Structure formats: structure tokens, C-alpha cells
Amino acid sequence: QVRLVESGGGLVQPGGSLRLSCAASGSIISIYDMGWFRQAPGKQRELVATITKGGSTNYADSVKDRFTISRDNNKATMYLQMNSLKPEDTAVYSCNADIRVDFATRNRYWGQGTQVTVSS
């Protein structure tokens, strides 16, 4: 019914940039908070950044001043602009969203994730 699809991942050298997208589709009434998470091999999943429906943002300390989260509510799409990438940013990045699908149903949804590899 509802699907989140990430795109934009890939291989980039240290100091490079990538722009991730997360597109939501399906029978959606409203999308509330959204966020990007990441998980590196052998590490627990961590929150990267969040953005509310109104555009308020929060970032993990490790990505502040380098990453920018944004959203286009008309397109039901969220973005993560990643600059000055470091090897430690290497991880699978996943999209998460709080979505109302009908009057009585509101759940959090996950995308499949997109691989970001920062290496020379």
C-alpha cells in the first residue's frame, strides 16, 4: 500500500558529495516526521537527521555542517544532501517516515536502503 524508495547512493571519494532521495508512494493521507538512518557493518543503526512536516530539522553531531535534510511535501519526497563525505560515512542509508494511510491508521515505514561507500 505504502512504499518508500531510496535512490542516489553510490561510490564516492573522500571529500565528495552525494544527494539521496526518498520517494513515498501509495494511498497516503499525510506524512509527518521523516528521517534518514544509517547502519555500517558491525555497528548499530543510528539516526542521521530528521525533518518534521513543517520543516524543522535535527542532525546527529557527526554530520552537522556537512549534511542537509529537506523535503518536498507536494512530491512526497525527502532528500539528504551529503557534502565533505568521509570514509566513516560509509553505510546503508534508509528512509523512515511516519505516515497516515487512513482515518484510523498511522504507522512508521521503512525503505529498503541505499548503499553509500566513501573510499579512495
C-alpha positions in Angstrom: 0.0 0.0 0.0 2.7 2.5 1.0 6.2 2.3 -0.2 9.4 4.3 0.4 12.1 4.0 -2.2 15.6 5.5 -1.7 17.9 6.4 -4.5 21.2 8.3 -5.1 23.7 6.1 -3.3 26.9 5.0 -4.7 30.7 5.1 -4.5 32.4 8.5 -3.9 35.9 9.6 -2.9 36.5 11.3 0.5 35.5 14.9 0.3 32.9 14.2 -2.4 29.2 14.7 -2.4 26.0 12.7 -2.9 22.4 13.5 -2.9 20.0 10.9 -1.6 16.3 10.8 -2.3 13.4 9.0 -0.6 10.1 8.9 -2.5 6.9 7.9 -0.9 4.0 6.4 -2.8 0.7 4.7 -2.3 -2.5 5.7 -0.6 -1.2 8.4 1.7 -3.2 10.9 3.7 -0.4 12.7 5.4 3.3 12.3 6.1 4.5 13.6 9.4 8.1 13.3 10.7 10.6 11.8 8.3 14.2 10.8 8.8 17.4 9.2 7.5 19.1 6.4 9.3 22.3 4.6 8.5 24.0 1.3 9.5 27.6 0.4 8.9 28.8 -3.2 9.1 29.3 -4.3 12.7 27.6 -1.2 14.1 24.2 -0.4 15.3 21.8 1.7 13.2 22.0 5.4 14.0 19.8 8.4 13.3 21.4 10.7 10.8 18.8 13.5 10.5 15.1 14.2 10.9 12.7 16.7 9.5 9.2 17.5 10.6 6.2 18.2 8.3 6.8 21.9 8.9 10.5 21.7 8.0 12.2 21.7 11.4 15.4 19.7 11.3 17.8 17.9 13.6 21.1 16.3 12.9 23.5 13.8 14.5 26.6 15.6 15.7 28.7 13.5 13.3 27.1 15.0 10.3 26.3 18.6 11.4 27.6 21.2 8.9 28.1 18.6 6.3 24.6 17.1 5.6 21.4 18.9 4.8 18.0 17.2 5.1 15.0 18.6 3.2 11.6 17.6 1.9 9.1 18.5 -0.8 5.6 17.7 0.6 3.9 18.2 -2.8 6.2 15.4 -4.2 6.1 13.3 -1.0 9.9 13.2 -1.3 12.7 13.7 1.2 16.3 14.4 0.4 19.7 14.2 2.1 22.5 16.3 0.6 25.8 14.9 1.8 28.9 17.0 1.4 32.5 16.6 2.5 32.0 12.9 2.8 34.3 10.8 5.0 35.1 7.1 5.0 33.2 6.8 8.3 30.0 7.9 6.5 30.1 4.5 4.6 26.8 2.7 5.4 23.4 1.7 4.2 21.2 4.7 4.4 17.5 4.1 5.0 14.5 6.3 4.8 11.9 6.3 7.6 8.5 8.1 7.6 5.5 8.5 9.9 2.5 8.2 7.6 -1.2 8.3 8.0 -2.9 6.0 5.4 -6.5 6.3 6.5 -8.5 7.8 9.3 -7.5 5.2 11.9 -4.1 4.1 10.7 -0.8 5.8 11.3 2.5 3.9 11.1 6.2 4.2 10.5 7.5 2.9 7.2 11.0 2.0 6.1 12.6 1.9 2.7 14.9 -0.8 1.5 18.0 1.3 1.9 20.7 2.6 -0.4 24.5 1.9 -0.1 26.8 4.8 0.3 30.5 4.0 0.1 33.2 6.6 0.7 36.6 5.3 -0.3 39.7 6.3 -2.1 
